[in-house]
């Protein structure tokens, strides 16, 4: 047991509804870091979860490094239910969708609303999608973190490698971060070897950015990014 400061993030486990229904893009774990939302959760907990030790303030069990959910009150269930339209997970998803780039907001809102496979957006430059994936979020582990990965990657997953490679050349630094994340992801690394051939210019950009900014992704890129056929001919 240890004291918990008022604004310390709460690490939440899955809090799906008792009937088994859950949002298709709700993560198994997430964090609540907004002070007002933390206060809402604490106010909705049963009073027996708070213990005052010699005036030292409220404490809660953090034995496993995560918040230990109490027997839920109706208000706490409402706040944490992934399907509650005014619950905390829905707020996080709505904030993520509202922050999407122009041309992607309708698609993001559909995912946030619970659609598993909404129509893919049309006419949005791939460099913008890379930037969307690479943008650093203020609350990176909130209840929308899974959507923040799935949403952009789903747009990129069906695009030919040649088109992706061209977009790598045209995107900005944030987009390069997103491009490295995508090219190191399972969405790309499980492609057939013929579909993992990337021209030298784009390949070098990805490797250089990973080396300087995402070193953990570098070994995967070095193994999985194959040189394009035209590069092999030029070197022979």
LINRA-V424886 format. One record per pair of residues at least 24 apart in sequence whose ideal C-beta (glycine too) atoms are under 10 Angstrom apart, sorted by the first residue. I is the first residue (numbers start at 1). GAP is how many residues later the second one is. Records with the same first field share a line. If there is no record, write none. Layout:
I->GAP + GAP
This chain:
1->50 + 52 + 58 + 59 + 60 + 61 + 62
2->57 + 58 + 59 + 60 + 61
3->50 + 53 + 54 + 55 + 56 + 57 + 59
4->34 + 38 + 53 + 54 + 55 + 56 + 57 + 58 + 63
5->33 + 52
6->29 + 32 + 33 + 36 + 51 + 52
7->26 + 27 + 28 + 29 + 31 + 32
8->25 + 27 + 30 + 54 + 59
9->24 + 25 + 26 + 29 + 58 + 130 + 132 + 133
10->24 + 27 + 28 + 31 + 32 + 50 + 56 + 57 + 59 + 78
11->51 + 53 + 54 + 55 + 56 + 57 + 130
12->29 + 54 + 55 + 57 + 68 + 76 + 77 + 129 + 130 + 131
13->51 + 53 + 54 + 55 + 56 + 67
14->55 + 66 + 68
15->54 + 57 + 61 + 62 + 64 + 65 + 66 + 67 + 69 + 72 + 73 + 74 + 128
16->64 + 65 + 66 + 67
17->60 + 63 + 64 + 65 + 66 + 67
18->54 + 59 + 63
19->64
21->60 + 61 + 62
22->59 + 60 + 61 + 67 + 92
23->58 + 59 + 60 + 61 + 64 + 66 + 67 + 70 + 88 + 89 + 90 + 91 + 93 + 120 + 123 + 124
24->58 + 87 + 90 + 91 + 92 + 93 + 122 + 123 + 126
25->57 + 64 + 68 + 86 + 87 + 88 + 89 + 90 + 91 + 118 + 119 + 120 + 121 + 122 + 123 + 124 + 125 + 126
26->55 + 56 + 57 + 63 + 64 + 66 + 67 + 88 + 117 + 118 + 120 + 121
27->55 + 62 + 65 + 114 + 115 + 116 + 117 + 118 + 119 + 120 + 122
28->118
29->37 + 112 + 114 + 116 + 117
30->52 + 58 + 59 + 62 + 109 + 111 + 112 + 113 + 114 + 115 + 116
31->35 + 36 + 61 + 108 + 109 + 110 + 111 + 112 + 114
32->35 + 47 + 48 + 56 + 57 + 59 + 60 + 107 + 109 + 110 + 111
33->105 + 106 + 107 + 108 + 109
34->54 + 57 + 58 + 61 + 104 + 105 + 108
37->42 + 51 + 54 + 55 + 102 + 105
38->29 + 50
40->35 + 36 + 39 + 40 + 48
41->26 + 28 + 34 + 35 + 38 + 39 + 47
42->34
43->30 + 32 + 33 + 36
44->26 + 28 + 29 + 30 + 31 + 32 + 33 + 34 + 35 + 36
45->24 + 25 + 26 + 27 + 28 + 30 + 31
46->24 + 25 + 26 + 27 + 30
47->26
80->63
82->32 + 61
83->31
85->28
87->56
88->54 + 55
89->53 + 54 + 55
90->24 + 53 + 54
91->51 + 52 + 53
92->47 + 50 + 51 + 52 + 53 + 55 + 56
93->49 + 50 + 51 + 53 + 54 + 55
94->50
95->42 + 43 + 44 + 47 + 48 + 49
96->41 + 43 + 46 + 47 + 48 + 49 + 51 + 52 + 55
97->47 + 50 + 54
99->33 + 36 + 38 + 39 + 45 + 49
100->28 + 32 + 35 + 48 + 51 + 52
101->24 + 27 + 28 + 30 + 31 + 34 + 51
102->26
103->25 + 26 + 29
104->24 + 25 + 28 + 47 + 48 + 51
107->44 + 45 + 47 + 48
108->24 + 36 + 39 + 40 + 43 + 44
110->41
111->33 + 36 + 39 + 40 + 43
112->32 + 35 + 39
116->34 + 38
117->37
118->33 + 36
120->34 + 35 + 36 + 37 + 38 + 39
121->34
124->31
125->42 + 45 + 46 + 50
126->29 + 30 + 33 + 37 + 38 + 39 + 40 + 41 + 42 + 44 + 45 + 49 + 53 + 56
127->39 + 40 + 41 + 42 + 43 + 44 + 45 + 47 + 48 + 49 + 51 + 52
128->24 + 27 + 39 + 42 + 43 + 44 + 47 + 50
129->24 + 25 + 26 + 27 + 30 + 35 + 38 + 42 + 46 + 49 + 50 + 53
130->25 + 26 + 34 + 37 + 38 + 40 + 41 + 42 + 44 + 45 + 46 + 47 + 48 + 49 + 50 + 51 + 52 + 53
131->40 + 41 + 42 + 43 + 44 + 45 + 46 + 47 + 48
132->24 + 42 + 43 + 46
133->41 + 42 + 44 + 45 + 46 + 47 + 48 + 49 + 52
134->37 + 38 + 39 + 40 + 41 + 42 + 43 + 44 + 45 + 46 + 47 + 48 + 75 + 79 + 80
135->39 + 40 + 42 + 43
136->38 + 41
149->32 + 33 + 36 + 38
150->37
152->26 + 29 + 30
153->25 + 28 + 29 + 32 + 33 + 34 + 35
154->33
155->27
156->26 + 27 + 29 + 31 + 32
157->25 + 28 + 29 + 30 + 31 + 34
158->29
160->35
161->27 + 30 + 33 + 34 + 35 + 36 + 37 + 38 + 41 + 64 + 65 + 67
162->33 + 35 + 36 + 37 + 40 + 66
164->24 + 34 + 38
165->32 + 33 + 34 + 35 + 36 + 37 + 38 + 40 + 41 + 60 + 63
166->33 + 35 + 36
167->35
168->30 + 31 + 33 + 34 + 35 + 36 + 37 + 38 + 41
169->30 + 32 + 33 + 36
170->32
171->34
173->36 + 40
175->34
176->29 + 30 + 32 + 33 + 34 + 36 + 37 + 38
177->32 + 33 + 36 + 37 + 40
179->26 + 27 + 30 + 31
180->25 + 26 + 27 + 28 + 29 + 30 + 31 + 33 + 34 + 37 + 38 + 40 + 41
181->29 + 33 + 36
182->24
183->24 + 27 + 34 + 37 + 38 + 41 + 42
184->26 + 30 + 32 + 33 + 34 + 35 + 36 + 37 + 39 + 40 + 41
185->32 + 35
186->34
188->32 + 33 + 36 + 37
189->31 + 32 + 34 + 35 + 36
190->34
191->33 + 35
193->31 + 33
194->32 + 35
195->31
196->27 + 28 + 29 + 30 + 31 + 32
197->28 + 29 + 30 + 31 + 32 + 33 + 34 + 35
198->26 + 27 + 28 + 29 + 30 + 33
199->28 + 29 + 30 + 31 + 32
200->27 + 28 + 30 + 31 + 34 + 35
201->27 + 30
202->26
203->24 + 25 + 28
